[in-house]
């Protein structure tokens, strides 16, 4: 074979490699009536500063004028910023209790797929618009028709339909290019493992795998039949370590702004909080005042490590912490552990732990401790063991008061911050399983 042919082949193969990327799931429905281009720009800039590459725009049918307006605003904002920020669609087949019309999907892809700010991925030398879903496995048959009109790089979440359907659509039917697993929370009183990721990776036979990561899950929306939780606890820290183990092609953070399920990492947008008082689906009582922005503090480190395969240098030490503000037995609740529609129904107090969770980013672990004190109780010392991430937890059983976190090196404090107080009972008697998240340095106005 001529050298020119060899080089051409190598170049073609190199073109098939789509760079690793980290996206955040954005619920467009939570802003559909009240966001503008500037709102989108603000969120994009915050996400970019955290190392995130783009938003996964979760959109639900019908394709209304209001939805079209928000989609347009998201892409106008991305292009106006003149950066490499990208958006792509996740077609939600469960929202509003109706599936997507295949013709509407094809229409949107024809309109936005060529947009510079639309995420692309490579197949057979062609850069194709990236598309995902939230479920919709029962409509997998629509995609052959859609792709005959506009070819897309399809990475669906059909987790609820099981591996058999996914396998049947690898080289036939929808001819998927990859898979996104919604299995990112543990069942019951367990920590998350990589077993679901391994199962899905094996099922898709070398196709692209997009791995999900989420910090928390708690929802108490009785009128919407959503009153459940899964264990959060160490999940945010554990899952980033698991990403290093699994080494997926893409990562999707769930979510930027789903307030009702308590796994938002973006700023709280008041109108986006579920507040249907007529239907008894008002989440304001467990969301307002519970900022989660500090969950983004360590993202630049985590994301750089994931993309490069090795940890970056630590240029600034940080501490991020999260915990519930009352004991798990305080107050009253109708919430269950697990989703009782398909999992064993558990007492939520058997699932969550009364602990303080914290991660320190350390530049030099020698003679370095992270010291945590609850109120006037005795401080607890945790020895740093590594350059980079050092994650810990400690029980707060029976201890109340503000929580102070310090990095102490050679007996001298080098960084310190104080978190919200843990109290014995909720003010209104309702048990709030949402997490309070804080950190130092403190860079957010709402803390």
DRENVEXDO-747907 format. One record per residue (C-alpha): x, z, y. Coordinates in nm, 3 decimals. Example, Ala and Ser with C-alpha at 12.3 -4.5 7.8 and 13.67 -1.06 7.14 Angstrom:
{{1.230 0.780 -0.450}}
{{1.367 0.714 -0.106}}
END
This chain:
{{0.000 0.000 0.000}}
{{0.131 -0.085 0.346}}
{{0.228 0.204 0.571}}
{{-0.025 0.084 0.827}}
{{-0.300 0.112 0.566}}
{{-0.184 0.459 0.466}}
{{-0.185 0.574 0.828}}
{{-0.530 0.424 0.878}}
{{-0.658 0.612 0.573}}
{{-0.504 0.938 0.691}}
{{-0.653 0.889 1.035}}
{{-0.996 0.830 0.885}}
{{-0.967 1.143 0.673}}
{{-0.852 1.341 0.973}}
{{-1.158 1.216 1.159}}
{{-1.378 1.377 0.896}}
{{-1.254 1.723 0.989}}
{{-1.494 1.889 1.229}}
{{-1.333 2.179 1.413}}
{{-1.452 2.529 1.338}}
{{-1.707 2.651 1.588}}
{{-1.913 2.962 1.663}}
{{-2.268 2.929 1.791}}
{{-2.532 3.176 1.908}}
{{-2.897 3.141 1.806}}
{{-3.107 3.116 2.123}}
{{-3.485 3.172 2.109}}
{{-3.614 2.913 2.355}}
{{-3.966 3.049 2.309}}
{{-3.859 3.373 2.476}}
{{-3.778 3.191 2.800}}
{{-4.007 2.889 2.777}}
{{-4.222 2.980 3.077}}
{{-3.973 3.141 3.312}}
{{-3.614 3.010 3.284}}
{{-3.451 2.759 3.517}}
{{-3.122 2.571 3.518}}
{{-2.940 2.859 3.689}}
{{-3.060 3.103 3.421}}
{{-2.921 2.872 3.156}}
{{-2.593 2.840 3.342}}
{{-2.555 3.217 3.365}}
{{-2.610 3.261 2.992}}
{{-2.376 2.975 2.905}}
{{-2.099 3.121 3.121}}
{{-2.142 3.466 2.964}}
{{-2.132 3.319 2.615}}
{{-1.831 3.100 2.695}}
{{-1.642 3.402 2.827}}
{{-1.698 3.561 2.485}}
{{-1.554 3.260 2.302}}
{{-1.887 3.116 2.186}}
{{-1.896 2.735 2.165}}
{{-2.266 2.664 2.201}}
{{-2.629 2.764 2.166}}
{{-2.845 2.688 1.865}}
{{-3.172 2.611 2.041}}
{{-3.449 2.756 1.824}}
{{-3.759 2.558 1.913}}
{{-4.108 2.594 1.771}}
{{-4.394 2.343 1.773}}
{{-4.597 2.215 1.944}}
{{-4.371 2.000 2.161}}
{{-4.532 2.110 2.486}}
{{-4.442 2.014 2.842}}
{{-4.305 2.365 2.898}}
{{-4.079 2.333 2.594}}
{{-3.958 1.991 2.708}}
{{-3.878 2.140 3.049}}
{{-3.663 2.415 2.898}}
{{-3.481 2.178 2.665}}
{{-3.399 1.956 2.962}}
{{-3.281 2.257 3.165}}
{{-3.048 2.371 2.884}}
{{-2.875 2.033 2.875}}
{{-2.867 1.989 3.253}}
{{-2.699 2.329 3.280}}
{{-2.444 2.248 3.010}}
{{-2.352 1.916 3.170}}
{{-2.343 2.055 3.525}}
{{-2.081 2.310 3.419}}
{{-1.850 2.024 3.314}}
{{-1.713 2.214 3.018}}
{{-1.703 2.161 2.643}}
{{-2.013 2.374 2.590}}
{{-2.257 2.227 2.337}}
{{-2.618 2.283 2.235}}
{{-2.803 2.169 1.926}}
{{-3.154 2.206 1.786}}
{{-3.278 2.440 1.517}}
{{-3.630 2.331 1.430}}
{{-3.831 2.645 1.352}}
{{-4.089 2.574 1.082}}
{{-4.240 2.923 1.078}}
{{-4.299 2.984 1.448}}
{{-4.659 2.947 1.566}}
{{-4.765 2.902 1.201}}
{{-4.720 2.525 1.206}}
{{-4.452 2.284 1.082}}
{{-4.269 2.032 1.294}}
{{-4.405 1.679 1.315}}
{{-4.133 1.447 1.183}}
{{-4.205 1.196 1.460}}
{{-4.142 1.461 1.725}}
{{-3.811 1.555 1.564}}
{{-3.702 1.192 1.557}}
{{-3.806 1.150 1.920}}
{{-3.608 1.454 2.036}}
{{-3.301 1.346 1.842}}
{{-3.312 0.997 1.990}}
{{-3.339 1.148 2.337}}
{{-3.080 1.426 2.314}}
{{-2.850 1.329 2.027}}
{{-2.639 1.099 2.249}}
{{-2.611 1.364 2.523}}
{{-2.252 1.469 2.593}}
{{-2.355 1.835 2.569}}
{{-2.515 1.788 2.226}}
{{-2.303 1.920 1.937}}
{{-2.166 1.652 1.705}}
{{-2.007 1.661 1.361}}
{{-1.828 1.393 1.163}}
{{-1.943 1.207 0.852}}
{{-1.779 0.888 0.725}}
{{-1.602 0.839 1.054}}
{{-1.917 0.869 1.263}}
{{-1.988 1.152 1.506}}
{{-2.347 1.253 1.444}}
{{-2.576 1.499 1.624}}
{{-2.579 1.836 1.450}}
{{-2.921 1.966 1.343}}
{{-3.035 2.286 1.177}}
{{-3.366 2.450 1.091}}
{{-3.526 2.786 1.044}}
{{-3.676 2.739 0.699}}
{{-3.885 2.425 0.641}}
{{-3.774 2.367 0.284}}
{{-4.132 2.271 0.199}}
{{-4.089 1.980 0.442}}
{{-3.750 1.868 0.313}}
{{-3.910 1.535 0.228}}
{{-3.952 1.456 0.598}}
{{-3.580 1.420 0.658}}
{{-3.525 1.092 0.475}}
{{-3.771 0.931 0.714}}
{{-3.623 1.105 1.018}}
{{-3.268 1.002 0.923}}
{{-3.377 0.642 0.870}}
{{-3.473 0.638 1.240}}
{{-3.185 0.844 1.380}}
{{-2.899 0.964 1.164}}
{{-2.812 1.332 1.202}}
{{-2.567 1.582 1.056}}
{{-2.819 1.807 0.881}}
{{-2.730 2.172 0.812}}
{{-3.067 2.335 0.740}}
{{-3.160 2.694 0.666}}
{{-3.382 2.664 0.363}}
{{-3.286 3.008 0.235}}
{{-3.643 3.098 0.144}}
{{-3.677 2.792 -0.081}}
{{-3.385 2.880 -0.306}}
{{-3.081 2.699 -0.438}}
{{-3.265 2.450 -0.662}}
{{-3.428 2.276 -0.367}}
{{-3.101 2.272 -0.176}}
{{-2.913 2.120 -0.472}}
{{-3.182 1.853 -0.509}}
{{-3.125 1.745 -0.149}}
{{-2.746 1.722 -0.146}}
{{-2.703 1.357 -0.243}}
{{-3.069 1.258 -0.251}}
{{-3.384 1.330 -0.056}}
{{-3.276 1.482 0.275}}
{{-2.907 1.419 0.189}}
{{-2.798 1.736 0.367}}
{{-2.449 1.760 0.517}}
{{-2.427 2.135 0.482}}
{{-2.626 2.455 0.467}}
{{-2.694 2.758 0.686}}
{{-2.780 3.081 0.506}}
{{-3.015 3.334 0.664}}
{{-2.885 3.598 0.419}}
{{-2.696 3.814 0.668}}
{{-2.856 4.159 0.634}}
{{-2.819 4.386 0.331}}
{{-3.108 4.498 0.117}}
{{-3.191 4.867 0.107}}
{{-2.931 5.141 0.139}}
{{-2.639 4.905 0.093}}
{{-2.373 4.747 0.306}}
{{-2.360 4.369 0.335}}
{{-2.146 4.175 0.088}}
{{-2.030 3.814 0.065}}
{{-2.222 3.756 -0.260}}
{{-2.501 3.552 -0.092}}
{{-2.241 3.342 0.090}}
{{-2.058 3.270 -0.234}}
{{-2.384 3.175 -0.404}}
{{-2.476 2.928 -0.131}}
{{-2.126 2.782 -0.101}}
{{-2.123 2.717 -0.475}}
{{-2.468 2.558 -0.457}}
{{-2.373 2.300 -0.193}}
{{-2.073 2.159 -0.380}}
{{-1.821 2.132 -0.098}}
{{-2.063 2.049 0.181}}
{{-2.024 2.228 0.514}}
{{-2.123 2.595 0.515}}
{{-2.248 2.772 0.826}}
{{-2.229 3.148 0.784}}
{{-2.468 3.383 0.960}}
{{-2.371 3.707 1.129}}
{{-2.601 3.957 1.296}}
{{-2.538 4.308 1.427}}
{{-2.876 4.472 1.365}}
{{-3.237 4.430 1.255}}
{{-3.527 4.649 1.365}}
{{-3.873 4.537 1.465}}
{{-4.187 4.740 1.533}}
{{-4.457 4.490 1.625}}
{{-4.764 4.608 1.437}}
{{-4.997 4.342 1.572}}
{{-4.767 4.072 1.438}}
{{-4.726 4.244 1.100}}
{{-4.357 4.303 1.171}}
{{-4.259 4.665 1.119}}
{{-3.933 4.683 0.926}}
{{-3.561 4.730 0.941}}
{{-3.249 4.644 0.747}}
{{-2.928 4.840 0.759}}
{{-2.721 4.761 1.068}}
{{-2.469 5.045 1.088}}
{{-2.124 4.891 1.019}}
{{-2.267 4.541 0.983}}
{{-2.119 4.381 1.297}}
{{-1.766 4.492 1.208}}
{{-1.802 4.429 0.835}}
{{-1.940 4.080 0.877}}
{{-1.652 3.964 1.096}}
{{-1.412 4.074 0.824}}
{{-1.623 3.885 0.569}}
{{-1.601 3.573 0.784}}
{{-1.224 3.589 0.737}}
{{-1.275 3.611 0.362}}
{{-1.533 3.333 0.331}}
{{-1.372 3.105 0.592}}
{{-1.687 2.902 0.665}}
{{-1.693 2.571 0.849}}
{{-1.919 2.714 1.118}}
{{-2.050 3.056 1.223}}
{{-2.392 3.128 1.373}}
{{-2.458 3.457 1.552}}
{{-2.816 3.578 1.521}}
{{-2.909 3.615 1.801}}
{{-2.847 3.576 2.171}}
{{-3.193 3.685 2.282}}
{{-3.434 3.786 2.005}}
{{-3.537 4.119 2.155}}
{{-3.826 4.188 1.921}}
{{-3.590 4.204 1.622}}
{{-3.320 4.403 1.810}}
{{-3.029 4.172 1.728}}
{{-2.974 4.032 2.078}}
{{-2.616 4.023 2.212}}
{{-2.701 3.860 2.546}}
{{-2.837 4.034 2.855}}
{{-3.193 4.160 2.841}}
{{-3.436 3.917 3.003}}
{{-3.744 4.128 3.074}}
{{-4.008 3.852 3.045}}
{{-3.861 3.753 2.708}}
{{-3.937 4.088 2.544}}
{{-4.254 4.074 2.331}}
{{-4.524 4.246 2.536}}
{{-4.857 4.146 2.388}}
{{-5.040 4.471 2.454}}
{{-5.374 4.326 2.344}}
{{-5.239 4.242 1.998}}
{{-5.037 4.567 1.976}}
{{-4.707 4.380 1.979}}
{{-4.510 4.533 2.266}}
{{-4.136 4.580 2.212}}
{{-4.050 4.702 2.559}}
{{-4.044 5.067 2.451}}
{{-3.758 5.007 2.209}}
{{-3.567 4.737 2.399}}
{{-3.562 4.836 2.766}}
{{-3.251 5.040 2.843}}
{{-3.083 4.939 2.518}}
{{-2.828 4.684 2.631}}
{{-2.626 4.518 2.356}}
{{-2.382 4.324 2.572}}
{{-2.079 4.524 2.461}}
{{-2.121 4.375 2.114}}
{{-1.959 4.070 2.276}}
{{-1.648 4.256 2.390}}
{{-1.443 4.185 2.079}}
{{-1.575 3.833 2.021}}
{{-1.277 3.658 2.185}}
{{-1.050 3.834 1.934}}
{{-1.276 3.782 1.632}}
{{-1.343 3.416 1.713}}
{{-0.978 3.330 1.779}}
{{-0.882 3.495 1.450}}
{{-1.149 3.299 1.263}}
{{-1.054 2.965 1.415}}
{{-0.678 3.008 1.383}}
{{-0.667 3.194 1.052}}
{{-0.447 3.465 1.202}}
{{-0.508 3.734 1.464}}
{{-0.423 3.669 1.829}}
{{-0.206 3.901 2.033}}
{{-0.382 4.205 2.178}}
{{-0.345 4.183 2.554}}
{{-0.600 4.451 2.644}}
{{-0.710 4.751 2.442}}
{{-1.085 4.807 2.408}}
{{-1.339 5.030 2.240}}
{{-1.691 4.922 2.145}}
{{-1.943 5.175 2.012}}
{{-2.301 5.176 1.892}}
{{-2.543 5.433 1.757}}
{{-2.905 5.545 1.766}}
{{-2.994 5.801 2.030}}
{{-3.200 6.028 1.802}}
{{-3.171 6.137 1.439}}
{{-3.343 5.910 1.189}}
{{-3.602 6.177 1.104}}
{{-3.700 6.244 1.467}}
{{-4.040 6.127 1.586}}
{{-4.292 5.922 1.390}}
{{-4.295 5.564 1.266}}
{{-4.481 5.315 1.046}}
{{-4.168 5.105 0.997}}
{{-4.044 5.035 0.644}}
{{-3.700 4.976 0.505}}
{{-3.674 4.617 0.378}}
{{-3.936 4.345 0.411}}
{{-4.209 4.466 0.175}}
{{-4.347 4.113 0.130}}
{{-4.060 4.027 -0.106}}
{{-3.833 4.334 -0.135}}
{{-3.883 4.691 -0.259}}
{{-4.056 4.893 0.010}}
{{-3.832 5.184 0.113}}
{{-3.837 5.480 0.346}}
{{-3.631 5.358 0.644}}
{{-3.449 5.690 0.651}}
{{-3.306 5.606 0.310}}
{{-3.160 5.288 0.458}}
{{-2.997 5.388 0.788}}
{{-2.729 5.651 0.847}}
{{-2.704 5.912 1.124}}
{{-2.360 5.801 1.234}}
{{-2.167 5.682 1.536}}
{{-2.000 5.344 1.479}}
{{-1.705 5.227 1.684}}
{{-1.432 4.966 1.683}}
{{-1.107 4.991 1.876}}
{{-0.884 4.697 1.957}}
{{-0.533 4.841 1.946}}
{{-0.205 4.690 2.066}}
{{0.023 4.950 1.904}}
{{-0.103 5.183 1.627}}
{{0.209 5.402 1.624}}
{{0.113 5.760 1.712}}
{{-0.225 5.631 1.826}}
{{-0.561 5.798 1.763}}
{{-0.919 5.727 1.855}}
{{-1.083 6.058 1.944}}
{{-1.462 6.097 1.948}}
{{-1.651 6.400 2.078}}
{{-2.027 6.459 2.080}}
{{-2.133 6.695 2.358}}
{{-1.948 7.025 2.335}}
{{-1.881 6.990 1.964}}
{{-1.530 6.971 1.826}}
{{-1.363 6.631 1.878}}
{{-1.288 6.421 1.570}}
{{-0.961 6.229 1.546}}
{{-0.926 5.892 1.372}}
{{-0.577 5.748 1.325}}
{{-0.523 5.384 1.418}}
{{-0.360 5.196 1.132}}
{{-0.322 4.837 1.250}}
{{-0.254 4.614 1.545}}
{{-0.590 4.462 1.630}}
{{-0.918 4.580 1.481}}
{{-0.962 4.945 1.382}}
{{-1.319 5.026 1.281}}
{{-1.459 5.373 1.207}}
{{-1.776 5.577 1.182}}
{{-1.852 5.948 1.190}}
{{-2.172 6.149 1.128}}
{{-2.355 6.304 1.420}}
{{-2.584 6.525 1.210}}
{{-2.698 6.818 1.421}}
{{-2.476 6.724 1.715}}
{{-2.627 6.637 2.052}}
{{-2.497 6.534 2.391}}
{{-2.304 6.250 2.548}}
{{-2.045 6.087 2.326}}
{{-1.691 6.043 2.459}}
{{-1.446 5.793 2.311}}
{{-1.074 5.794 2.386}}
{{-0.760 5.613 2.278}}
{{-0.480 5.869 2.272}}
{{-0.118 5.759 2.225}}
{{0.170 6.002 2.192}}
{{-0.065 6.276 2.304}}
{{-0.170 6.101 2.624}}
{{-0.504 5.936 2.694}}
{{-0.476 5.564 2.768}}
{{-0.844 5.460 2.766}}
{{-1.165 5.661 2.772}}
{{-1.538 5.610 2.812}}
{{-1.860 5.804 2.767}}
{{-2.174 5.682 2.594}}
{{-2.536 5.781 2.623}}
{{-2.647 6.122 2.498}}
{{-2.780 6.177 2.148}}
{{-3.092 6.394 2.172}}
{{-3.297 6.583 1.915}}
{{-3.633 6.412 1.976}}
{{-3.756 6.087 2.136}}
{{-3.928 6.143 2.469}}
{{-4.253 5.971 2.367}}
{{-4.251 6.077 2.002}}
{{-4.191 5.723 1.871}}
{{-3.890 5.676 1.645}}
{{-3.662 5.412 1.790}}
{{-3.424 5.256 1.539}}
{{-3.268 5.022 1.796}}
{{-2.898 5.065 1.872}}
{{-2.749 5.169 2.202}}
{{-2.424 4.973 2.250}}
{{-2.148 5.064 2.493}}
{{-1.781 5.016 2.549}}
{{-1.473 5.030 2.768}}
{{-1.362 4.862 2.978}}
{{-1.715 4.854 3.117}}
{{-1.788 4.512 3.265}}
{{-2.167 4.492 3.260}}
{{-2.391 4.583 3.551}}
{{-2.675 4.714 3.334}}
{{-2.471 4.999 3.185}}
END
